[in-house]
Amino acid sequence: MAKTQQKKEKPSQKKTGDKLTEETAVPAVVEATLGRGGTRGEITQVKCRILQGRNMGKSIRRNVRGPIAKRDILMLRETEIEARRIGKRVRRSS
């Protein structure tokens, strides 16, 4: 009887987006608070300027949960996606 040999799999290399580490997070400084969102107002929309990385110097809107103030430093996992604007509510009369 021939025994089947199973090849040992090599450990896969970690991708950069798999886990959040200090190396993958990018610092950004809060420039202004734009408004509150969420059903209970628990989300604050802020405008922040990215301090390092590929998008350094870019100013983007982000949604933040928890206490936040001007000149705070945020550590962003990604810097490509921007939050939607908190717009005016359109009220339709019937």
Summary of the structure (lengths in Angstrom):
residues: 94
radius of gyration: 21.4
end to end distance: 81.4
largest distance: 81.5
contacts: 174
relative contact order: 0.23
helix: 0%
strand: 33%
